[in-house]
Each structure stands twice: as structure tokens, then as C-alpha cells.
Amino acid sequence: MIELRKVTKIYKNRVAIKDINLEVGEEKIALIGPNGSGKSTLLKLISGILKPNSGKVVVLGNDPFKNPEVRRKIGIVTHNPMLYREFTVEENLKFFARIYGCELDKSILNLLDLNSKKSLKVSELSMGWIRRVAMARALIHKPEILMVDEGLSGLDFEARIKIFELIKRESDCLIYVTHDFKELEVFERYVVLRDGRLVYDGEEIEKAINAAGSC
């Protein structure tokens, strides 16, 4: 589903990602590493938000930066919730549903416990509820690939467990960024970045944690 070949991304004079080779299929991957290691940049390259300086990114057989149809098959939750603060929750979700060419499936409101908040503006919500709306936005078009960049931070433990089970069910491929090592046990594979380089890619959780060091 996803293939990166010697991908490098540079911001001005800073190398964010350096010579990354990575293949991802229909699996659930935890992406870990210290702050500034390149995790968010990697997700933005895969989603087509950013273009690499060198190397090649292939998602579902195409370049996501050049192909909007590929981007429609990806859901992403980043530190920026990408919501309109003066729109209500329901208005936001209907707007993004139209962009993706689908109808708003009201069941997503039930799954994320958003029915009681649907008439509130995003600007009136706490960060935890904004996280839920951002998750709904990312899931609304039933993406084949879902990427979550610490999207559950700010939620209580019970909500995190419930939403985590939801996102595992709702996508064929999940790449999930976390600093919480307690969340790692449910994953099939671990990818670790340090200083923009891939330093571990495998199935052994202890090796992944050691490679990540203190995040």
C-alpha cells in the first residue's frame, strides 16, 4: 500500500527525513521516536501534504503529492485538527463529507459520542472533544489508510481505549504515532525514527523501545 524509496525531506537548512526506505501493507504500525525525529514529516509525506526533496513516495500505486484521488483514500489526524472553529461539529463533518464526495454517516457521531456536541461550534469545545471531531473528520470517508499523529492525547483513558479500538477496525492500514509505550502492545510492527533516520523496523517491542530511547 505504501512504499518510500530513499526519501529525504529538508526544511531550509534542516534535514527532517534522511534516506528513508519503508514498505507498509495492510497492517497496524506504531511509529515512535523522540521529538524532532521526523515522525510528523513522514506522515505528511505519505499523505501528500509534503513533497520530498529527493526519493520517491508511492501510495496505492501513485504519488500522493500529485494524485488527489489517492489523497481521498487517506485519513490523517495531526496536531492541527484541520477544523473550522466557527462551524459547528455537524457543519464541519458535513463540509468534509462533501469534499470527499460522500454523505455524513451519522453513526460516526454515535461511535465517537459526538451527538451531544454536534450543534456546538468547534471554538466552544475542549481539546479532548476537538480531538474526537478531528478523528471523525479523518474517518468520515472510510479511508484505506489512516494515520494518527498523537491524535488521542488529551482524552481520558476510557475514551482513548474506545477510540483506539474504533480506528483499528475502520482502516486496512494504520500508522499510529505515540509517546506512550503502554499503547505499543497492540501493534504488529514498530518503526522507530531518530534524527530523521529509520533506526528500527521490526516486531520486537523491547528492541523498538530501546531504539527509541527516552521519548
C-alpha positions as CSV (number, residue, x, y, z in Angstrom):
1,M,0.0,0.0,0.0
2,I,2.8,2.4,0.9
3,E,6.4,2.5,-0.3
4,L,9.2,5.0,0.3
5,R,12.4,4.7,-1.6
6,K,15.4,6.7,-0.3
7,V,13.1,9.6,0.7
8,T,14.7,12.8,2.1
9,K,12.9,16.0,3.2
10,I,14.8,19.2,4.1
11,Y,13.3,22.3,5.7
12,K,15.6,25.2,4.8
13,N,18.9,24.0,6.2
14,R,17.5,21.3,8.5
15,V,17.2,17.7,7.3
16,A,13.9,16.3,8.7
17,I,14.0,12.9,6.9
18,K,17.1,11.3,5.5
19,D,17.2,8.4,3.0
20,I,14.1,6.5,4.4
21,N,13.2,3.2,2.8
22,L,9.9,1.8,4.1
23,E,7.2,-0.6,2.9
24,V,3.8,-0.8,4.6
25,G,1.0,-3.2,3.8
26,E,-2.4,-3.9,5.4
27,E,-1.1,-3.8,9.0
28,K,-1.1,-1.8,12.1
29,I,2.2,0.1,12.8
30,A,3.4,2.1,15.7
31,L,5.7,4.9,14.7
32,I,7.8,6.1,17.6
33,G,10.9,8.2,18.3
34,P,12.0,11.4,20.2
35,N,10.5,14.8,19.5
36,G,12.0,16.2,16.3
37,S,12.9,12.7,14.9
38,G,10.8,13.2,11.8
39,K,7.6,11.3,12.6
40,S,5.2,14.1,11.7
41,T,7.1,14.9,8.5
42,L,7.0,11.2,7.5
43,L,3.2,11.2,7.8
44,K,2.8,14.4,5.8
45,L,5.0,12.9,3.0
46,I,2.9,9.7,2.9
47,S,-0.4,11.7,2.9
48,G,0.8,14.0,0.1
49,I,0.8,17.2,2.2
50,L,4.5,17.5,1.6
51,K,6.7,16.7,-1.4
52,P,10.1,15.0,-0.8
53,N,13.3,16.8,-1.8
54,S,14.6,13.5,-3.2
55,G,13.4,9.9,-3.4
56,K,10.0,8.5,-4.2
57,V,6.8,8.1,-2.2
58,V,4.3,5.6,-3.7
59,V,0.9,5.2,-2.1
60,L,-1.7,2.8,-3.6
61,G,0.4,2.8,-6.7
62,N,0.6,6.5,-7.2
63,D,2.5,9.7,-6.0
64,P,0.2,11.1,-3.3
65,F,1.5,14.6,-3.8
66,K,0.4,14.6,-7.4
67,N,-2.7,12.5,-7.2
68,P,-5.8,13.9,-5.4
69,E,-7.6,10.6,-5.8
70,V,-5.0,8.8,-3.7
71,R,-5.3,11.5,-1.1
72,R,-9.0,10.9,-0.9
73,K,-8.2,7.3,0.3
74,I,-6.1,8.6,3.2
75,G,-7.3,9.8,6.6
76,I,-4.9,11.8,8.8
77,V,-5.1,13.3,12.3
78,T,-2.3,15.7,13.1
79,H,-1.5,18.2,15.9
80,N,-3.6,20.7,13.8
81,P,-7.2,19.4,13.9
82,M,-7.9,21.0,10.5
83,L,-11.4,22.1,11.5
84,Y,-13.3,25.3,11.1
85,R,-13.6,26.8,14.5
86,E,-16.7,28.9,13.8
87,F,-18.6,26.0,12.2
88,T,-20.5,23.5,14.4
89,V,-19.3,20.0,14.8
90,E,-22.0,18.8,12.4
91,E,-21.3,21.5,9.9
92,N,-17.6,20.6,9.9
93,L,-18.3,17.0,9.2
94,K,-20.9,17.7,6.5
95,F,-18.4,20.0,4.8
96,F,-15.6,17.5,4.8
97,A,-18.0,14.7,3.7
98,R,-18.9,16.9,0.6
99,I,-15.2,17.4,-0.1
100,Y,-14.7,13.6,-0.1
101,G,-17.8,13.0,-2.2
102,C,-19.7,11.1,0.4
103,E,-22.6,11.5,2.8
104,L,-22.2,12.1,6.5
105,D,-22.8,8.8,8.2
106,K,-24.4,9.7,11.4
107,S,-23.1,6.5,13.0
108,I,-19.7,8.2,13.3
109,L,-21.2,10.7,15.7
110,N,-22.5,7.8,17.8
111,L,-19.2,5.9,17.7
112,L,-17.3,9.0,19.0
113,D,-20.0,10.1,21.4
114,L,-20.4,13.4,19.5
115,N,-24.2,13.6,19.3
116,S,-24.4,15.8,22.3
117,K,-21.9,18.2,20.9
118,K,-23.0,18.3,17.2
119,S,-24.6,21.7,17.5
120,L,-21.7,23.4,19.3
121,K,-19.1,25.4,17.5
122,V,-15.6,23.9,17.5
123,S,-14.4,27.0,19.3
124,E,-16.7,26.1,22.2
125,L,-15.1,22.6,22.7
126,S,-12.4,21.4,25.0
127,M,-9.2,20.0,23.3
128,G,-10.4,16.5,24.1
129,W,-13.6,16.9,22.2
130,I,-11.8,18.7,19.3
131,R,-9.6,15.5,19.1
132,R,-12.8,13.4,18.7
133,V,-14.1,15.7,15.9
134,A,-10.7,15.6,14.1
135,M,-10.9,11.8,14.4
136,A,-14.4,11.8,12.9
137,R,-13.2,14.0,10.1
138,A,-10.4,11.6,9.3
139,L,-12.7,8.6,9.3
140,I,-15.7,10.1,7.6
141,H,-14.8,8.8,4.1
142,K,-13.8,5.3,5.3
143,P,-10.1,5.7,4.3
144,E,-8.0,2.7,3.3
145,I,-5.0,4.2,5.1
146,L,-5.4,6.0,8.4
147,M,-2.5,7.9,10.1
148,V,-2.8,9.3,13.6
149,D,-0.2,11.7,15.0
150,E,-0.8,11.5,18.8
151,G,-4.4,12.2,18.0
152,L,-5.7,10.7,21.3
153,S,-3.7,12.9,23.6
154,G,-5.9,15.0,25.8
155,L,-8.5,12.2,26.1
156,D,-9.2,10.3,29.3
157,F,-8.1,6.6,29.5
158,E,-11.6,5.1,28.8
159,A,-12.1,7.3,25.7
160,R,-8.7,6.5,24.4
161,I,-9.3,2.8,24.6
162,K,-12.7,3.1,22.9
163,I,-11.5,5.3,20.1
164,F,-8.4,3.2,19.7
165,E,-10.5,0.1,19.1
166,L,-12.6,2.0,16.6
167,I,-9.7,3.2,14.5
168,K,-8.2,-0.3,14.4
169,R,-11.4,-1.6,12.9
170,E,-12.0,1.3,10.5
171,S,-8.9,1.1,8.3
172,D,-6.9,-1.6,6.5
173,C,-3.6,0.2,7.2
174,L,-2.9,2.2,10.4
175,I,0.2,4.2,11.2
176,Y,0.0,5.5,14.7
177,V,2.4,7.9,16.4
178,T,2.7,7.7,20.1
179,H,5.0,8.6,23.0
180,D,3.1,6.3,25.4
181,F,4.9,3.0,25.4
182,K,1.9,1.4,27.2
183,E,0.0,1.7,23.9
184,L,2.5,-0.4,21.9
185,E,1.5,-3.9,22.9
186,V,-1.5,-3.9,20.5
187,F,0.6,-3.3,17.4
188,E,2.0,-5.8,14.9
189,R,5.1,-3.8,13.9
190,Y,7.3,-1.0,15.2
191,V,9.1,1.7,13.2
192,V,11.5,3.9,15.0
193,L,13.0,7.2,13.8
194,R,15.9,9.1,15.4
195,D,17.3,12.3,13.8
196,G,15.3,11.8,10.7
197,R,16.7,8.2,10.1
198,L,15.0,4.9,10.4
199,V,16.8,3.1,13.2
200,Y,14.5,0.1,13.8
201,D,11.8,-1.7,11.8
202,G,10.5,-4.9,13.3
203,E,8.1,-6.8,15.5
204,E,10.0,-6.9,18.8
205,I,8.7,-4.3,21.2
206,E,11.7,-4.2,23.6
207,K,14.1,-3.6,20.7
208,A,11.8,-0.8,19.5
209,I,11.7,0.9,22.9
210,N,15.5,0.6,23.2
211,A,16.0,2.1,19.8
212,A,13.6,5.0,20.6
213,G,15.3,5.7,23.9
214,S,13.6,8.3,26.0
215,C,10.8,9.9,24.0
